[in-house]
């Protein structure tokens, strides 16, 4: 993967692994995380999403 493509991927919001919907910024959802799932039909609704959530 070239550097431009890698940079574009880093700028994108992550995809929720439970429902496949693009996550919203955590501050827009009202949680203290970079991104969170905002799909009310998803079992991970309101949960942090992305690489920074790995423990």
N, C-alpha and C positions, 0 to 999 in steps of 0.2 A: 504494500500500500504506500502510495507516495505521501509526502509530507502535507500537501494541501488537503488531500482527502482525510488524513488522520486529524488534521486541525478542525475540519468541518464536523467530523464525528464527535470530537470533544466538546464542541459548542452546542450540540443538540441535547435536548432533554432525554432522559432515559425512558425506556418502555417498561411498563408494569409487567412483570413476569406472570402474574395471575390472569390478567385480562387482555393484555396487548395494547392498551391505550397509552398514549404519551402522557407522562407524568407532568404535573404542574409544579412550579416553584413552591417550596414549603411555606414561605411567607404568604403566598396567595391562598393556601389551604388552611393556614393558621397553626402550623406545627413547626417545631424547631428542627428542620431537616432541609437539605438542599432541594430535594424533590419529593413529592408524595402523590399517590394515586388519588384522583378525584372522581373516579367512576363509582357512583352510588350503587351500581349493580355488582361491583367487584368485591370478593371476600377480603381483599387487601385495602379497601377504601380507607383513606386517611393514614395509611401506613407509609413510612419512608420507602423510597424506591431509588436504586442506583448503587454504584460501586462503593460509595462512602458509607453504606449501611451495613456492609459485611463486618461481622465481629471477629 
